[in-house]
Amino acid sequence: MRIPPITVLFLAATMSSCVSTNAPAPSPASDTDAVRQFMARVATDITARGPVAWRDFFDDSSNFFMVSDGRLVFASGAAAREGIQGLSQVITSIQLRWGADLRIQPLAPGLAMVAVPWHEVRVDPAGRTIEDDGYFTGVAEYGPAGWRFRNAHWSVAAASPAVP
């Protein structure tokens, strides 16, 4: 008995659609938990290691950019790496704390928007302490090096006007 070629193609297509060679995509809930852990690690490492630790959390590619208070600070991962090296000359230590209202919005598997208030205490080489509060937003992306920020925006909260 001869099986028509169209039947063989149909059976092959049907069987191959039943077998998956890909690992299951992460769920939004698992990405949310992973990004929450990533954000905690960012604050812990920055506080422990100082500004050089930022290199571990920014995407190294030309896709990366960072804006602060309406100005482009780093146009690429290479610019961020160079700028971070300079920061280590003017900041001897940092204490970074994220606020309790961390918002994580999964965008796609391995991609999430984050938004959170922050408080930072920096010490300069002369021992002066500078404290700031603000808001951070960014896109975190999962890749070969784990979670990293694909882009970031920092804003510093303006000082409240004096009450007359």
N, C-alpha and C positions, 0 to 999 in steps of 0.2 A: 504494500500500500504506500502510495506516494502522498506526502503532505505538501499542499501548495505553499510556495514561498511566503505568501501574505500571512498565512496562519502561523508560520515559524516566526515572522517578524512581530506579529501581534503577541504571541506567547512570550517572546523575549522581552518585549517592552513591558508587558504586564508583570513579569517576574522581576525585572530590574527595578520597577517602581515600588515593589514591596520590600526591597532590601536597601537599607540606608547605610551608606559608608561614612556619613557625617555624624559627629557627636551631637547630642541634642543641644539646641540653642539655650543659653541661660535664660531664666525667666526674669521678668522685671523685678520680682521680689528678691531674687538672688543677687541681681546687679545692685539693687538698692542697699542690701546688707553689705555687699563688697565695697561700694562707694562710701558707705558710712565708716567702715573700717579704714579705708584709704584716707579719709579726711582726718580721722583720729591719729593715724600714723604721721600725717603731714605735720600736725600741731606738735606731736611728741618729738619728732625728729628735728624740726626747726628749733624748738626749745632746747633740745639736747646738744645739737651740733652747730647751731647758728645759721647765718645766711647761706653758707655753702651747701646746706642740705637741700635748698630749693632745686639744685641741679637734678636731683633724683626724682623730682615731681613734675617738671616741665617737659613736654615733648621736645625732642631734639631736632625735629624736622623744620623745614621752611614753612609748614602749615601753622606753627605756633605763633601766637602774638599775645601781648599783654598790654592792657590799657590801665592807666591810673588817673583818676580825677579828670577824665576827658582828654587825656593825652596818650598817644602811642608811646609806650616806654620801650618795649622790645618788639621788633618787627618779625623776629624769627627765633627759632631755638638757639641758633649760634649767637645771636645778639643777646639773648637771655643769659647764656653761659658766660659770655664776656662781662656783661653787666653784673652778674652775681659775684664774679671774682672781685670786681671793684667794691661791691657792698661789704665784703669781708674786711676791707681796709678802714671803713668808717663805722662799722657796727661790730662791737666785740661780743655782744650776746643779745638774744631775743627770747622773750617769753610770748608765745602765740597761743591764744585761747579762742576757740570758736564759740559762738553763742549757742544757747540751747535750741534755738529755732532753725536747725539745719534742714533745708529743703532739698530733696533729691527728686528729680523728675527724669525717669528713664525715657530716652528718646528712641533707642533701638538697642538690640543686644550689643553690649559692650560700649554703650555711649549714654552718658547721663549729664544733665544740667544740674549744677549745684548752686545754692545760694545760702549765705549764712552771715550773720553779724560776727564781728571779730573784735578782740581787744589785744593790743600788743604793747609790750614794754621793751624798749630798746636801750642799750647802753653803748655810748660811744667810747673811743679810746681814752678820752679825758675823764671817764667815769660819770658823765652826765646821763641822766635817765630821761627818756622821752616816752610818754604814754599817748597812744592814739586809740580811737575806736572808729569803726567803719563798717562797711558791708563789702562782701566778696561774692562775685559770681564767676562761674567758669564752666567749661565743658570738660568732663573727665572721659577719657577714652581708654579702653582696655586693649593692650597690644602685647608684643613679645616681652616687653620689660614690665608688664603689669599695668596697673592704672597710672595714668599721667594726665596732667592738664593739657588739653589741646589748645585752649586759650583761657585767659583769665582777665578779670577786671576788679581792681581795688578802688574803693572810694573811701575817703576819710570824712567822718561826720564833721560838719561845720560846728564851730563853737556856738553855743547858745548866746544870743545877745543878752547883755546885762539888763536886768529889770530895773527901771528907774525907781 
